[in-house]
């Protein structure tokens, strides 16, 4: 009988080389055209993270000025 929890190696915590680990999930709604364009990217999740971070950085800069 197979293990219902999966392979033992899949139960190990994920390791990351990032400064801050990605532990939270964010769900957003987008238009069909945005979705299609994003899915055409090689790494759409990373593309979205970078875009959000750029906008957050710009907001910080505009508030500090």
mmCIF file of the N, C-alpha and C atoms, coordinates in Angstrom:
data_MODEL
# 
_entry.id   MODEL 
# 
loop_
_atom_site.group_PDB 
_atom_site.id 
_atom_site.type_symbol 
_atom_site.label_atom_id 
_atom_site.label_alt_id 
_atom_site.label_comp_id 
_atom_site.label_asym_id 
_atom_site.label_entity_id 
_atom_site.label_seq_id 
_atom_site.pdbx_PDB_ins_code 
_atom_site.Cartn_x 
_atom_site.Cartn_y 
_atom_site.Cartn_z 
_atom_site.occupancy 
_atom_site.B_iso_or_equiv 
_atom_site.pdbx_formal_charge 
_atom_site.auth_seq_id 
_atom_site.auth_comp_id 
_atom_site.auth_asym_id 
_atom_site.auth_atom_id 
_atom_site.pdbx_PDB_model_num 
ATOM 1   N N  . UNK A 1 1  ? 0.845  -1.177 0.000   1.00 0.00 ? 1  UNK A N  1 
ATOM 2   C CA . UNK A 1 1  ? 0.000  0.000  0.000   1.00 0.00 ? 1  UNK A CA 1 
ATOM 3   C C  . UNK A 1 1  ? 0.891  1.241  0.000   1.00 0.00 ? 1  UNK A C  1 
ATOM 4   N N  . UNK A 1 2  ? 0.634  2.200  -0.905  1.00 0.00 ? 2  UNK A N  1 
ATOM 5   C CA . UNK A 1 2  ? 1.483  3.391  -0.976  1.00 0.00 ? 2  UNK A CA 1 
ATOM 6   C C  . UNK A 1 2  ? 1.274  4.307  0.221   1.00 0.00 ? 2  UNK A C  1 
ATOM 7   N N  . UNK A 1 3  ? 2.310  5.076  0.507   1.00 0.00 ? 3  UNK A N  1 
ATOM 8   C CA . UNK A 1 3  ? 2.253  6.032  1.605   1.00 0.00 ? 3  UNK A CA 1 
ATOM 9   C C  . UNK A 1 3  ? 1.286  7.155  1.225   1.00 0.00 ? 3  UNK A C  1 
ATOM 10  N N  . UNK A 1 4  ? 0.221  7.406  1.995   1.00 0.00 ? 4  UNK A N  1 
ATOM 11  C CA . UNK A 1 4  ? -0.741 8.449  1.630   1.00 0.00 ? 4  UNK A CA 1 
ATOM 12  C C  . UNK A 1 4  ? -0.177 9.860  1.728   1.00 0.00 ? 4  UNK A C  1 
ATOM 13  N N  . UNK A 1 5  ? 0.920  10.022 2.429   1.00 0.00 ? 5  UNK A N  1 
ATOM 14  C CA . UNK A 1 5  ? 1.531  11.349 2.558   1.00 0.00 ? 5  UNK A CA 1 
ATOM 15  C C  . UNK A 1 5  ? 2.588  11.609 1.493   1.00 0.00 ? 5  UNK A C  1 
ATOM 16  N N  . UNK A 1 6  ? 2.819  10.676 0.607   1.00 0.00 ? 6  UNK A N  1 
ATOM 17  C CA . UNK A 1 6  ? 3.778  10.871 -0.471  1.00 0.00 ? 6  UNK A CA 1 
ATOM 18  C C  . UNK A 1 6  ? 5.144  10.312 -0.151  1.00 0.00 ? 6  UNK A C  1 
ATOM 19  N N  . UNK A 1 7  ? 6.113  10.680 -0.952  1.00 0.00 ? 7  UNK A N  1 
ATOM 20  C CA . UNK A 1 7  ? 7.481  10.207 -0.782  1.00 0.00 ? 7  UNK A CA 1 
ATOM 21  C C  . UNK A 1 7  ? 8.126  10.894 0.417   1.00 0.00 ? 7  UNK A C  1 
ATOM 22  N N  . UNK A 1 8  ? 8.940  10.186 1.191   1.00 0.00 ? 8  UNK A N  1 
ATOM 23  C CA . UNK A 1 8  ? 9.591  10.797 2.356   1.00 0.00 ? 8  UNK A CA 1 
ATOM 24  C C  . UNK A 1 8  ? 10.435 12.019 2.008   1.00 0.00 ? 8  UNK A C  1 
ATOM 25  N N  . UNK A 1 9  ? 11.083 12.007 0.836   1.00 0.00 ? 9  UNK A N  1 
ATOM 26  C CA . UNK A 1 9  ? 11.912 13.164 0.473   1.00 0.00 ? 9  UNK A CA 1 
ATOM 27  C C  . UNK A 1 9  ? 11.060 14.400 0.182   1.00 0.00 ? 9  UNK A C  1 
ATOM 28  N N  . UNK A 1 10 ? 9.789  14.218 -0.156  1.00 0.00 ? 10 UNK A N  1 
ATOM 29  C CA . UNK A 1 10 ? 8.901  15.361 -0.387  1.00 0.00 ? 10 UNK A CA 1 
ATOM 30  C C  . UNK A 1 10 ? 8.431  15.991 0.924   1.00 0.00 ? 10 UNK A C  1 
ATOM 31  N N  . UNK A 1 11 ? 8.634  15.320 2.026   1.00 0.00 ? 11 UNK A N  1 
ATOM 32  C CA . UNK A 1 11 ? 8.202  15.836 3.313   1.00 0.00 ? 11 UNK A CA 1 
ATOM 33  C C  . UNK A 1 11 ? 9.246  16.753 3.944   1.00 0.00 ? 11 UNK A C  1 
ATOM 34  N N  . UNK A 1 12 ? 10.435 16.818 3.342   1.00 0.00 ? 12 UNK A N  1 
ATOM 35  C CA . UNK A 1 12 ? 11.493 17.675 3.874   1.00 0.00 ? 12 UNK A CA 1 
ATOM 36  C C  . UNK A 1 12 ? 11.151 19.138 3.588   1.00 0.00 ? 12 UNK A C  1 
ATOM 37  N N  . UNK A 1 13 ? 11.486 20.051 4.496   1.00 0.00 ? 13 UNK A N  1 
ATOM 38  C CA . UNK A 1 13 ? 11.237 21.473 4.232   1.00 0.00 ? 13 UNK A CA 1 
ATOM 39  C C  . UNK A 1 13 ? 12.028 21.944 3.015   1.00 0.00 ? 13 UNK A C  1 
ATOM 40  N N  . UNK A 1 14 ? 11.446 22.862 2.255   1.00 0.00 ? 14 UNK A N  1 
ATOM 41  C CA . UNK A 1 14 ? 12.122 23.394 1.082   1.00 0.00 ? 14 UNK A CA 1 
ATOM 42  C C  . UNK A 1 14 ? 13.264 24.305 1.511   1.00 0.00 ? 14 UNK A C  1 
ATOM 43  N N  . UNK A 1 15 ? 14.333 24.267 0.765   1.00 0.00 ? 15 UNK A N  1 
ATOM 44  C CA . UNK A 1 15 ? 15.440 25.182 1.045   1.00 0.00 ? 15 UNK A CA 1 
ATOM 45  C C  . UNK A 1 15 ? 15.432 26.262 -0.029  1.00 0.00 ? 15 UNK A C  1 
ATOM 46  N N  . UNK A 1 16 ? 15.964 27.428 0.308   1.00 0.00 ? 16 UNK A N  1 
ATOM 47  C CA . UNK A 1 16 ? 15.965 28.540 -0.621  1.00 0.00 ? 16 UNK A CA 1 
ATOM 48  C C  . UNK A 1 16 ? 17.268 29.319 -0.501  1.00 0.00 ? 16 UNK A C  1 
ATOM 49  N N  . UNK A 1 17 ? 17.637 29.977 -1.592  1.00 0.00 ? 17 UNK A N  1 
ATOM 50  C CA . UNK A 1 17 ? 18.818 30.837 -1.560  1.00 0.00 ? 17 UNK A CA 1 
ATOM 51  C C  . UNK A 1 17 ? 18.407 32.302 -1.506  1.00 0.00 ? 17 UNK A C  1 
ATOM 52  N N  . UNK A 1 18 ? 17.148 32.565 -1.229  1.00 0.00 ? 18 UNK A N  1 
ATOM 53  C CA . UNK A 1 18 ? 16.636 33.936 -1.133  1.00 0.00 ? 18 UNK A CA 1 
ATOM 54  C C  . UNK A 1 18 ? 16.945 34.527 0.233   1.00 0.00 ? 18 UNK A C  1 
ATOM 55  N N  . UNK A 1 19 ? 16.982 35.868 0.283   1.00 0.00 ? 19 UNK A N  1 
ATOM 56  C CA . UNK A 1 19 ? 17.183 36.551 1.566   1.00 0.00 ? 19 UNK A CA 1 
ATOM 57  C C  . UNK A 1 19 ? 16.022 36.256 2.503   1.00 0.00 ? 19 UNK A C  1 
ATOM 58  N N  . UNK A 1 20 ? 14.825 36.259 1.948   1.00 0.00 ? 20 UNK A N  1 
ATOM 59  C CA . UNK A 1 20 ? 13.621 36.029 2.736   1.00 0.00 ? 20 UNK A CA 1 
ATOM 60  C C  . UNK A 1 20 ? 12.841 34.893 2.063   1.00 0.00 ? 20 UNK A C  1 
ATOM 61  N N  . UNK A 1 21 ? 12.544 33.816 2.767   1.00 0.00 ? 21 UNK A N  1 
ATOM 62  C CA . UNK A 1 21 ? 11.847 32.684 2.144   1.00 0.00 ? 21 UNK A CA 1 
ATOM 63  C C  . UNK A 1 21 ? 10.418 33.057 1.724   1.00 0.00 ? 21 UNK A C  1 
ATOM 64  N N  . UNK A 1 22 ? 9.947  32.384 0.702   1.00 0.00 ? 22 UNK A N  1 
ATOM 65  C CA . UNK A 1 22 ? 8.596  32.611 0.199   1.00 0.00 ? 22 UNK A CA 1 
ATOM 66  C C  . UNK A 1 22 ? 7.645  31.678 0.947   1.00 0.00 ? 22 UNK A C  1 
ATOM 67  N N  . UNK A 1 23 ? 6.988  32.210 1.968   1.00 0.00 ? 23 UNK A N  1 
ATOM 68  C CA . UNK A 1 23 ? 6.150  31.365 2.811   1.00 0.00 ? 23 UNK A CA 1 
ATOM 69  C C  . UNK A 1 23 ? 4.664  31.666 2.686   1.00 0.00 ? 23 UNK A C  1 
ATOM 70  N N  . UNK A 1 24 ? 4.299  32.762 2.061   1.00 0.00 ? 24 UNK A N  1 
ATOM 71  C CA . UNK A 1 24 ? 2.897  33.160 1.953   1.00 0.00 ? 24 UNK A CA 1 
ATOM 72  C C  . UNK A 1 24 ? 2.418  33.049 0.512   1.00 0.00 ? 24 UNK A C  1 
ATOM 73  N N  . UNK A 1 25 ? 1.108  32.856 0.354   1.00 0.00 ? 25 UNK A N  1 
ATOM 74  C CA . UNK A 1 25 ? 0.497  32.756 -0.963  1.00 0.00 ? 25 UNK A CA 1 
ATOM 75  C C  . UNK A 1 25 ? -0.440 33.935 -1.168  1.00 0.00 ? 25 UNK A C  1 
ATOM 76  N N  . UNK A 1 26 ? -0.414 34.501 -2.366  1.00 0.00 ? 26 UNK A N  1 
ATOM 77  C CA . UNK A 1 26 ? -1.275 35.616 -2.720  1.00 0.00 ? 26 UNK A CA 1 
ATOM 78  C C  . UNK A 1 26 ? -2.065 35.212 -3.957  1.00 0.00 ? 26 UNK A C  1 
ATOM 79  N N  . UNK A 1 27 ? -3.374 35.366 -3.909  1.00 0.00 ? 27 UNK A N  1 
ATOM 80  C CA . UNK A 1 27 ? -4.225 35.041 -5.043  1.00 0.00 ? 27 UNK A CA 1 
ATOM 81  C C  . UNK A 1 27 ? -4.841 36.330 -5.567  1.00 0.00 ? 27 UNK A C  1 
ATOM 82  N N  . UNK A 1 28 ? -4.720 36.552 -6.861  1.00 0.00 ? 28 UNK A N  1 
ATOM 83  C CA . UNK A 1 28 ? -5.303 37.748 -7.469  1.00 0.00 ? 28 UNK A CA 1 
ATOM 84  C C  . UNK A 1 28 ? -6.121 37.340 -8.690  1.00 0.00 ? 28 UNK A C  1 
ATOM 85  N N  . UNK A 1 29 ? -7.036 38.202 -9.062  1.00 0.00 ? 29 UNK A N  1 
ATOM 86  C CA . UNK A 1 29 ? -7.823 37.986 -10.274 1.00 0.00 ? 29 UNK A CA 1 
ATOM 87  C C  . UNK A 1 29 ? -7.245 38.873 -11.373 1.00 0.00 ? 29 UNK A C  1 
ATOM 88  N N  . UNK A 1 30 ? -7.126 38.301 -12.565 1.00 0.00 ? 30 UNK A N  1 
ATOM 89  C CA . UNK A 1 30 ? -6.621 39.035 -13.722 1.00 0.00 ? 30 UNK A CA 1 
ATOM 90  C C  . UNK A 1 30 ? -7.539 38.767 -14.910 1.00 0.00 ? 30 UNK A C  1 
ATOM 91  N N  . UNK A 1 31 ? -7.417 39.619 -15.926 1.00 0.00 ? 31 UNK A N  1 
ATOM 92  C CA . UNK A 1 31 ? -8.207 39.412 -17.139 1.00 0.00 ? 31 UNK A CA 1 
ATOM 93  C C  . UNK A 1 31 ? -7.646 38.217 -17.915 1.00 0.00 ? 31 UNK A C  1 
ATOM 94  N N  . UNK A 1 32 ? -8.431 37.733 -18.846 1.00 0.00 ? 32 UNK A N  1 
ATOM 95  C CA . UNK A 1 32 ? -8.003 36.603 -19.679 1.00 0.00 ? 32 UNK A CA 1 
ATOM 96  C C  . UNK A 1 32 ? -6.748 36.956 -20.469 1.00 0.00 ? 32 UNK A C  1 
ATOM 97  N N  . UNK A 1 33 ? -6.687 38.191 -20.979 1.00 0.00 ? 33 UNK A N  1 
ATOM 98  C CA . UNK A 1 33 ? -5.524 38.587 -21.775 1.00 0.00 ? 33 UNK A CA 1 
ATOM 99  C C  . UNK A 1 33 ? -4.269 38.678 -20.906 1.00 0.00 ? 33 UNK A C  1 
ATOM 100 N N  . UNK A 1 34 ? -4.397 39.206 -19.677 1.00 0.00 ? 34 UNK A N  1 
ATOM 101 C CA . UNK A 1 34 ? -3.246 39.261 -18.768 1.00 0.00 ? 34 UNK A CA 1 
ATOM 102 C C  . UNK A 1 34 ? -2.769 37.854 -18.436 1.00 0.00 ? 34 UNK A C  1 
ATOM 103 N N  . UNK A 1 35 ? -3.717 36.974 -18.152 1.00 0.00 ? 35 UNK A N  1 
ATOM 104 C CA . UNK A 1 35 ? -3.390 35.595 -17.802 1.00 0.00 ? 35 UNK A CA 1 
ATOM 105 C C  . UNK A 1 35 ? -2.620 34.923 -18.937 1.00 0.00 ? 35 UNK A C  1 
ATOM 106 N N  . UNK A 1 36 ? -3.086 35.117 -20.155 1.00 0.00 ? 36 UNK A N  1 
ATOM 107 C CA . UNK A 1 36 ? -2.432 34.502 -21.312 1.00 0.00 ? 36 UNK A CA 1 
ATOM 108 C C  . UNK A 1 36 ? -1.013 35.028 -21.476 1.00 0.00 ? 36 UNK A C  1 
ATOM 109 N N  . UNK A 1 37 ? -0.840 36.344 -21.319 1.00 0.00 ? 37 UNK A N  1 
ATOM 110 C CA . UNK A 1 37 ? 0.498  36.935 -21.447 1.00 0.00 ? 37 UNK A CA 1 
ATOM 111 C C  . UNK A 1 37 ? 1.430  36.440 -20.350 1.00 0.00 ? 37 UNK A C  1 
ATOM 112 N N  . UNK A 1 38 ? 0.922  36.367 -19.121 1.00 0.00 ? 38 UNK A N  1 
ATOM 113 C CA . UNK A 1 38 ? 1.757  35.906 -18.009 1.00 0.00 ? 38 UNK A CA 1 
ATOM 114 C C  . UNK A 1 38 ? 2.160  34.452 -18.175 1.00 0.00 ? 38 UNK A C  1 
ATOM 115 N N  . UNK A 1 39 ? 1.245  33.618 -18.588 1.00 0.00 ? 39 UNK A N  1 
ATOM 116 C CA . UNK A 1 39 ? 1.556  32.200 -18.749 1.00 0.00 ? 39 UNK A CA 1 
ATOM 117 C C  . UNK A 1 39 ? 2.540  31.955 -19.884 1.00 0.00 ? 39 UNK A C  1 
ATOM 118 N N  . UNK A 1 40 ? 2.663  32.914 -20.801 1.00 0.00 ? 40 UNK A N  1 
ATOM 119 C CA . UNK A 1 40 ? 3.628  32.780 -21.897 1.00 0.00 ? 40 UNK A CA 1 
ATOM 120 C C  . UNK A 1 40 ? 5.058  33.049 -21.419 1.00 0.00 ? 40 UNK A C  1 
ATOM 121 N N  . UNK A 1 41 ? 5.208  33.667 -20.255 1.00 0.00 ? 41 UNK A N  1 
ATOM 122 C CA . UNK A 1 41 ? 6.538  33.939 -19.697 1.00 0.00 ? 41 UNK A CA 1 
ATOM 123 C C  . UNK A 1 41 ? 7.167  32.627 -19.230 1.00 0.00 ? 41 UNK A C  1 
ATOM 124 N N  . UNK A 1 42 ? 8.511  32.585 -19.250 1.00 0.00 ? 42 UNK A N  1 
ATOM 125 C CA . UNK A 1 42 ? 9.219  31.378 -18.811 1.00 0.00 ? 42 UNK A CA 1 
ATOM 126 C C  . UNK A 1 42 ? 8.925  31.052 -17.356 1.00 0.00 ? 42 UNK A C  1 
ATOM 127 N N  . UNK A 1 43 ? 8.994  32.040 -16.491 1.00 0.00 ? 43 UNK A N  1 
ATOM 128 C CA . UNK A 1 43 ? 8.753  31.833 -15.063 1.00 0.00 ? 43 UNK A CA 1 
ATOM 129 C C  . UNK A 1 43 ? 7.762  32.899 -14.612 1.00 0.00 ? 43 UNK A C  1 
ATOM 130 N N  . UNK A 1 44 ? 6.487  32.649 -14.845 1.00 0.00 ? 44 UNK A N  1 
ATOM 131 C CA . UNK A 1 44 ? 5.472  33.672 -14.602 1.00 0.00 ? 44 UNK A CA 1 
ATOM 132 C C  . UNK A 1 44 ? 5.374  34.065 -13.134 1.00 0.00 ? 44 UNK A C  1 
ATOM 133 N N  . UNK A 1 45 ? 5.567  33.140 -12.224 1.00 0.00 ? 45 UNK A N  1 
ATOM 134 C CA . UNK A 1 45 ? 5.481  33.463 -10.797 1.00 0.00 ? 45 UNK A CA 1 
ATOM 135 C C  . UNK A 1 45 ? 6.589  34.439 -10.400 1.00 0.00 ? 45 UNK A C  1 
ATOM 136 N N  . UNK A 1 46 ? 7.797  34.179 -10.853 1.00 0.00 ? 46 UNK A N  1 
ATOM 137 C CA . UNK A 1 46 ? 8.914  35.081 -10.538 1.00 0.00 ? 46 UNK A CA 1 
ATOM 138 C C  . UNK A 1 46 ? 8.711  36.441 -11.204 1.00 0.00 ? 46 UNK A C  1 
ATOM 139 N N  . UNK A 1 47 ? 8.184  36.451 -12.409 1.00 0.00 ? 47 UNK A N  1 
ATOM 140 C CA . UNK A 1 47 ? 7.890  37.698 -13.115 1.00 0.00 ? 47 UNK A CA 1 
ATOM 141 C C  . UNK A 1 47 ? 6.912  38.547 -12.299 1.00 0.00 ? 47 UNK A C  1 
ATOM 142 N N  . UNK A 1 48 ? 5.870  37.927 -11.776 1.00 0.00 ? 48 UNK A N  1 
ATOM 143 C CA . UNK A 1 48 ? 4.885  38.643 -10.965 1.00 0.00 ? 48 UNK A CA 1 
ATOM 144 C C  . UNK A 1 48 ? 5.500  39.151 -9.664  1.00 0.00 ? 48 UNK A C  1 
ATOM 145 N N  . UNK A 1 49 ? 6.321  38.324 -9.011  1.00 0.00 ? 49 UNK A N  1 
ATOM 146 C CA . UNK A 1 49 ? 6.980  38.755 -7.775  1.00 0.00 ? 49 UNK A CA 1 
ATOM 147 C C  . UNK A 1 49 ? 7.849  39.973 -8.023  1.00 0.00 ? 49 UNK A C  1 
ATOM 148 N N  . UNK A 1 50 ? 8.622  39.954 -9.116  1.00 0.00 ? 50 UNK A N  1 
ATOM 149 C CA . UNK A 1 50 ? 9.501  41.078 -9.438  1.00 0.00 ? 50 UNK A CA 1 
ATOM 150 C C  . UNK A 1 50 ? 8.692  42.338 -9.735  1.00 0.00 ? 50 UNK A C  1 
ATOM 151 N N  . UNK A 1 51 ? 7.586  42.197 -10.467 1.00 0.00 ? 51 UNK A N  1 
ATOM 152 C CA . UNK A 1 51 ? 6.755  43.356 -10.799 1.00 0.00 ? 51 UNK A CA 1 
ATOM 153 C C  . UNK A 1 51 ? 6.147  43.963 -9.534  1.00 0.00 ? 51 UNK A C  1 
ATOM 154 N N  . UNK A 1 52 ? 5.678  43.137 -8.639  1.00 0.00 ? 52 UNK A N  1 
ATOM 155 C CA . UNK A 1 52 ? 5.098  43.626 -7.387  1.00 0.00 ? 52 UNK A CA 1 
ATOM 156 C C  . UNK A 1 52 ? 6.172  44.310 -6.548  1.00 0.00 ? 52 UNK A C  1 
ATOM 157 N N  . UNK A 1 53 ? 7.365  43.714 -6.476  1.00 0.00 ? 53 UNK A N  1 
ATOM 158 C CA . UNK A 1 53 ? 8.444  44.309 -5.689  1.00 0.00 ? 53 UNK A CA 1 
ATOM 159 C C  . UNK A 1 53 ? 8.867  45.660 -6.254  1.00 0.00 ? 53 UNK A C  1 
ATOM 160 N N  . UNK A 1 54 ? 8.934  45.778 -7.584  1.00 0.00 ? 54 UNK A N  1 
ATOM 161 C CA . UNK A 1 54 ? 9.285  47.057 -8.207  1.00 0.00 ? 54 UNK A CA 1 
ATOM 162 C C  . UNK A 1 54 ? 8.273  48.133 -7.821  1.00 0.00 ? 54 UNK A C  1 
ATOM 163 N N  . UNK A 1 55 ? 6.995  47.801 -7.872  1.00 0.00 ? 55 UNK A N  1 
ATOM 164 C CA . UNK A 1 55 ? 5.951  48.762 -7.524  1.00 0.00 ? 55 UNK A CA 1 
ATOM 165 C C  . UNK A 1 55 ? 6.034  49.138 -6.044  1.00 0.00 ? 55 UNK A C  1 
ATOM 166 N N  . UNK A 1 56 ? 6.267  48.182 -5.174  1.00 0.00 ? 56 UNK A N  1 
ATOM 167 C CA . UNK A 1 56 ? 6.409  48.471 -3.746  1.00 0.00 ? 56 UNK A CA 1 
ATOM 168 C C  . UNK A 1 56 ? 7.603  49.399 -3.500  1.00 0.00 ? 56 UNK A C  1 
ATOM 169 N N  . UNK A 1 57 ? 8.717  49.157 -4.190  1.00 0.00 ? 57 UNK A N  1 
ATOM 170 C CA . UNK A 1 57 ? 9.907  49.999 -4.054  1.00 0.00 ? 57 UNK A CA 1 
ATOM 171 C C  . UNK A 1 57 ? 9.626  51.424 -4.529  1.00 0.00 ? 57 UNK A C  1 
ATOM 172 N N  . UNK A 1 58 ? 8.920  51.559 -5.655  1.00 0.00 ? 58 UNK A N  1 
ATOM 173 C CA . UNK A 1 58 ? 8.569  52.892 -6.151  1.00 0.00 ? 58 UNK A CA 1 
ATOM 174 C C  . UNK A 1 58 ? 7.678  53.623 -5.173  1.00 0.00 ? 58 UNK A C  1 
ATOM 175 N N  . UNK A 1 59 ? 6.716  52.914 -4.571  1.00 0.00 ? 59 UNK A N  1 
ATOM 176 C CA . UNK A 1 59 ? 5.833  53.533 -3.580  1.00 0.00 ? 59 UNK A CA 1 
ATOM 177 C C  . UNK A 1 59 ? 6.622  54.017 -2.380  1.00 0.00 ? 59 UNK A C  1 
ATOM 178 N N  . UNK A 1 60 ? 7.608  53.229 -1.923  1.00 0.00 ? 60 UNK A N  1 
ATOM 179 C CA . UNK A 1 60 ? 8.447  53.632 -0.797  1.00 0.00 ? 60 UNK A CA 1 
ATOM 180 C C  . UNK A 1 60 ? 9.235  54.894 -1.132  1.00 0.00 ? 60 UNK A C  1 
ATOM 181 N N  . UNK A 1 61 ? 9.779  54.946 -2.343  1.00 0.00 ? 61 UNK A N  1 
ATOM 182 C CA . UNK A 1 61 ? 10.567 56.101 -2.766  1.00 0.00 ? 61 UNK A CA 1 
ATOM 183 C C  . UNK A 1 61 ? 9.706  57.356 -2.838  1.00 0.00 ? 61 UNK A C  1 
ATOM 184 N N  . UNK A 1 62 ? 8.503  57.238 -3.368  1.00 0.00 ? 62 UNK A N  1 
ATOM 185 C CA . UNK A 1 62 ? 7.642  58.414 -3.507  1.00 0.00 ? 62 UNK A CA 1 
ATOM 186 C C  . UNK A 1 62 ? 7.166  58.915 -2.141  1.00 0.00 ? 62 UNK A C  1 
ATOM 187 N N  . UNK A 1 63 ? 7.022  58.035 -1.178  1.00 0.00 ? 63 UNK A N  1 
ATOM 188 C CA . UNK A 1 63 ? 6.610  58.449 0.170   1.00 0.00 ? 63 UNK A CA 1 
ATOM 189 C C  . UNK A 1 63 ? 7.762  59.113 0.922   1.00 0.00 ? 63 UNK A C  1 
ATOM 190 N N  . UNK A 1 64 ? 8.988  58.702 0.633   1.00 0.00 ? 64 UNK A N  1 
ATOM 191 C CA . UNK A 1 64 ? 10.133 59.263 1.342   1.00 0.00 ? 64 UNK A CA 1 
ATOM 192 C C  . UNK A 1 64 ? 10.555 60.617 0.782   1.00 0.00 ? 64 UNK A C  1 
ATOM 193 N N  . UNK A 1 65 ? 10.071 60.968 -0.395  1.00 0.00 ? 65 UNK A N  1 
ATOM 194 C CA . UNK A 1 65 ? 10.461 62.247 -1.016  1.00 0.00 ? 65 UNK A CA 1 
ATOM 195 C C  . UNK A 1 65 ? 9.664  63.405 -0.501  1.00 0.00 ? 65 UNK A C  1 
# 
